[in-house]
Amino acid sequence: MQEKQKYPDHPERFQYEGQVMCREALTGRRYWEVEATSVQNMGVAFKEVQRKGCDFQMDWSDKTWMLHNYLLHGFTFRHGHQEVYVPITFIDDQEFVARPRPMRVGLFLDWPAGILCFYWLSGDTRTLLHTFHSTFTEPVYPAFTVQAFSLTLLTVEKLEPDHVPLGFTPEVSRETIGVSYSFQFPGSGLFRCSLTGLVFGVTREAELTYKTQIWDEKLLQTANKLPGGPLFSIECPQGCITELQLPHCQPAAAQQPDCLSVGHITDDGMIVLPPLRVTETHVVLSVSHLSGFGVVLDQIKKFLTKPIRGQVLLFLRQLQRPLSILSVILLPSNVPLQDVKEQHSGSKFIQAPSFCSFHKGKTYRLHSDPAGLTIQPKTAQFFENYGPNYHATFEITLSTRAEDVTVKVQSPEEENVWDYALHLPAPASPGPADQRRLRLGESLSAEEKLRSVRPDFIDHVSNPVLDKLLDELQHCRVISDAEADQIRTKPRAEKARELIDSVRKKGAEASSRMTSALCSNDPYLSSELGLL
């Protein structure tokens, strides 16, 4: 059924579908946001895009760059006849489904650089979803498919991204010790890591890798400094990063350049650098080359009596007997959660509101409701722990029959500084690693064992381990020199995929050699895969 159009015909009107294009042409650097209540197509288009004909779909044109669909678990992006599906990995599925309405998407256009970025907006956080790299030969226009849902376009602004941090979630890789983070910057701008809180001022498209390292106590003592945050080792091509913002957790009284500075670790030792400025959350530094950077405090400032921002993290560990252990960890707020999770990977992380305030050097006590549970130790002193170990501050022994427990952290004055009512999960069935270990123990061939662990191997093996595997397998002639050279040039996931597939196809002895090499070089991952 067709309804007669109430308004006179216009040559720029789209004939079919609820397709709309804005009048304002965009060049330069622009940013705008879109609020929508349901499925939408949104993006940009050239003015001369096709407008007539029932077979025209805006998202299938080489003159448009569109977020095509808003799916349950991700987004689809289209240009021409190419489509990229982007799963949502930075939001829990239940949270994603129960998201508040309307959804918000931010779009950043760097017209001269040929870049169009789409961001998921949640509160004040922007998380990069996808980046189009193209050549814009003419101005572009915001364009949408409206259909029967509401859509609001917020003001299009000229934006200098150097002043607006845009959130991103990096790829996390397991290392022999700890984890590393990596991200491909789409272009210039100010970018904030959602996992570490680091902010990078970037001049151009570049790949970044970074990880936490151990502070050298001798270097700190020589400089009369204390650690005020994790030490980050950062690698990026020369000149790509000109500004670095390191998160801190200090109170207002310490947010002064004479209190907070940055320790720059090089092969020659440590240099203490004055910050450009100190904000409520970050120490801002101008950088010309990268290595190790971390926030440091003046020794004399350790006597400040104001509390620092802290976090309480919960991990639940199932024992063989009908008991479980709830680990409670008190840490400064600027310790990356991912680093702590890695050390407690055998436990289930309990998502809970974590932020509170702690006084350095004060003794805290843990209470539970119901009372009478075994809590060890009775008291613990809070200190600014920046690794390398994040052991439990307290442990509570729970019966697996327990369903609810309220945990309270109390100050020496018996005031609650943090509390949480925990609804305990049902006793877990054997985990994936246990089930896989049982399955692999059933007289599987070496090739079948590799085939069964292939997806998890590709997802979790680190680059350093892959390089060691290549060296050993090349040395024992499981793979040829040419094969090894070709595999080494690939990105991490593709390198892992080609290596395991190449070896698996060479039979039982080759597969057995690779399994032995993996168990030797990464026993932790091998155990998770069920190979040990």
Residue, then its C-alpha position, 0 to 999 in steps of 0.5 A: m500500500q502506498e500513501k500519497q506524499k503530502y509535500p510537493d516533489h523535490p529532486e533531492r528527496f529519496q524516493y523509497e525508504g526513510q532515507v535522510m541527508c543533512r543539508e550542511a556539507l562537512t570538511g575539515r575535522r568535525y564531530w557529532e553525536v546521534e541518539a536513536t531508539s532502535v535499529q538505524n543506518m547512520g554515517v556520511a554520504f556524497k551529495e551525488v548519491q543515488r536518490k531514486g529507484c526502489d532498489f537503492q539502499m544507502d548502506w550499499s553504495d560506494k558513495t556512503w560510509m555507514l553503520h548499517n545495523y544495531l545488532l544484539h551483540g555488535f555492529t555492522f559497517r558498510h562501504g560499497h559492497q564491503e561489510v565489516y562486523v564488529p562484535i561488542t567485547f567491552i560490554d557484558d552481554q546482559e548490560f548490552v541488552a539492558r542498555p538505557r534508551p536511546m543509544r548514543v553513537g559519536l562520529f568523528l570525521d577527519w576529512p583531509a586524512g580520509i578518516l571516519c570514526f564511530y564511537w559507542l557513547s556511555g556516560d562520559t566514555r567514548t569507545l572506538l567501534h570502527t574506523f573507515h580509511s578512505t579518500f574523500t574527493e568531495p564534501v560529505y553529508p551526515a545521512f541516516t535511515v530513519q524508518a519508524f523510530s526516533l533519531t536526534l542529531l546533536t550539533v555538528e561541531k568543529l573539533e580539535p581532537d587534541h582536547v577531547p579524549l576518545g576512549f578505546t579498548p586495546e587488545v590484551s595479550r598474555e605474556t610470560i609474566g603479566v599481560s600487554y596491551s596494543f592498539q592501532f590509532p586511526g589518526s591524530g587525537l587524544f585517546r584514553c585507554s579504558l583498561t589502564g586509564l592512560v591517555f595518549g596525545v597522538t600525531r598520526e596513525a600508529e600502532l602502540t604497545y604497552k604493559t606494566q613493569i616492576w619499579d626499581e626500588k633503588l632508583l626510587q630511593t636514590a631520587n627520594k621518591l615513592p611510586g604513585g602509580p604503575l610503571f608503564s613500558i610504552e612502545c610506539p614509532q618515534g614522534c607519534i605520541t607527543e603527550l602522555q597522561l598518567p592516572h593518579c589517585q592522590p587527594a587535592a592536597a597532593q595535586q601539585p607539580d611539587c608533589l606529583s612528578v613522573g619517573h622516566i626510566t631509561d637504560d641509564g637510570m631514572i630521570v624525574l620529569p616535571p609535569l605540564r600540569v596535574t588534573e584531578t585524575h591525571v599527571v600530564l607530560s610532554v614526551s618526545h620518545l618513549s620507554g618507561f613512565g610512572v607517577v612518583l611522589d615526593q618522600i615527604k608527601k607520604f605524611l599527608t593525612k588525606p585519603i587517596r582514591g582506592q578500589v576493592l576487588l573481589f575474587l571467588r575461588q572454588l575449592q575441592r571440598p564444599l568450600s569456596i574462598l572469597s579474596v578481598i583485595l584493597l588497592p589504589s584506584n589507578v592499578p589496572l584491573q586487567d593486571v590483577k585479573e591475570q594473577h587471579s585467573g583461577s578465580k571468578f572476578i565478582q563485578a561490584p562497585s569498587f571505588c572508595s577512599f583509603h588512608k595510607g598506613k592505616t589498619y583496616r578490618l573486614h566484617s561479614d554478615p552473617a557473622g561467624l565466617t572465618i576471615q583471615p587476617k583479622t586486620a591489614q594495613f593499607f599501602e600503595n601496592y603497584g605490583p608485581n604481586y596483588h595478593a589478597t588483603f583478606e580471605i573469607t571462607l564460605s560454604t558452597r551452600a551459602e547464597d548471600v554474604t555482605v562484606k564490609v571494610q571498616s576503618p580503625e574508627e569502625e566506620n564502614v568505608w566500603d560494603y557490598a551485598l554479594h549474591l553468591p553464584a551456584p557451585a560451578s560445574p567443571g570448568p572448560a579447562d577441566q572438561r578439556r583435560l578429561r577429553l584430551g586424556e582419552s587417547l586422542s592423537a597428537e593432531e586431534k589434541l592440537r585441533s581441539v585446542r586450536p581456537d583458544f590457542i589462537d586467542h590467547v598465545s602471546n607473541p613472545v611465545l609464538d616466536k620461541l615456538l617458531d625457533e624451536l620448531q625450525h631448529c628441529r626441522v618441523i617447519s622449514d626456514a621459508e615457512a618460519d620466515q613467512i609466518r613471522t611477518k604475520p600479526r599475532a592471531e594470524k601467526a598463531r593460526e598459520l603455525i598450528d595449522s601448518v604443524r597439525k597437517k604434518g602428522a603426529e610427530a610434528s604435532s607432538r613436538m609442538t605440544s611439548a614446546l608449548c608446554s615448556n615455554d608457556p606451562y600456564l596456557s598449556s594447563e588452561l588448554g588441558l595439555l598438561 
